[in-house]
Amino acid sequence: MFRIFVSVTLLWIGAMPVLAQDIQVRLADAGIAEHSLHGTGIEMQFEIRGARVRDVPDEFLKALCDQFSPEVVPLILEQNPQLEADFIGVRLKSGGIIGSFVFEAFGFEDSGCGAAK
């Protein structure tokens, strides 16, 4: 029990600079993506305002994947029934056209996104 409390506390402290700001995140696009390392998968692209991409903790990408994949993945698979996706990708972009981004690929799980690949 104590280990869980310490883990949650460390996660909270690590996220404090991001949580202290007014951050807006929106799903900008979703579709099929070809990735050189991960193969073919479903990618969700998000735009973030109010924080730099490098300030966002890795756990935030997993949380976005878990929150949006139950709606996005079935829609993509319905439109492309022949698709055998190898991953679910989350791309978080900031800064407009000449901005920066971070990408993370996750495996599939019944309840949402699995572990990072």
N, C-alpha and C positions, 0 to 999 in steps of 0.2 A: 504494500500500500504506500509506504514511504517513497519507494522508487518511482511509482507513478506520479506522486505529488511533486517530487523533485523534477521529473521529466517535464511535466506540464508547466511548472514554474519556470524552468529554463527556456522552454518554448515561448512562454508569455514574455519573459524579459527580452529574448532575442527579437521578438516581433514588436516591442514597444515603440521604436522609432517610426515604424510603418503605421501602427495602430493609432498613434497620436495625431496623425494627419487626416484631413478630409480626402479620402481616396475614393475614386469612382472607377469601377471596372464594368465593362460591357462586352458581351459576346458580339464580335464584329463579323465573324464568318466561320463556317464549318464545311468540311468537305473531305475528299479523299486526297491523301498525300503520299508521295513516293519519297522515302528517306534512304540515303545510301547505307546507313548502318542498321536500320530497323525494318526495312522492307516497306510494304504497303500498309497504310493504316488510315485511321480517321483522325483528322486534326481539327481542333477547335482553336480559333484565334481570338484573343481578347485584347482590348485596348485599355490601358490604365492611365488615369490622370490623377495627379496629386502626389505621386511618388515616382522615383526612378526605379527602373527594372532591377538594377543591382541591389537596391535596398529591400527588395521583397524576399522574405524567407522561402526556402524550398518547400516547406509545408503548405504554403499558400497555393502553389501550383497543384498540389495533390488535392487540396480542398476545392479548388475550382473544378478539377476533373470530376471529383466525386459528386459535386452539386449539379453540374450540367450534363454529364454523360447519360443519366437515365432518360433524358428527353432527346438529346442530340443523336446518340448512337443508333437507337431504333429507327429514327427518321432517315438517317443515311443508309442504313441497311435495307430499309423498305424501298428506297429509291434505287438501290444497287444490290439486288438480291444475290448476285453472283460474287460479290466481294467477300474475300476471306482476309479480313484485317489482321495484321500481326501486332498492332499496337493502337493505343489511343494517345494522341499527342496534344499537348497544351503549349501554345505559343502566346506569350505575353509581350505585347509591344507598347512602346511609349515614344513620344517625341515626333510623331507625324511621319513624313516621308523619309527624312534623314534621322530617324530615331534609332533606338536600340531594341533588342528583343532577347528573350530567353526561351529556350525550347526544352521540354521534358517529355519523354515517351514513357507510357505506363502500359503494363500488361492488362489483360481483361480479367475481371472477376465478376461473380454473380451480382454482388452488391454495388458494383461501380468499378473504379479503376484499381488495378492491382499495384504491385510494387514497381518502382521506377526501373526502367531497363538500362 
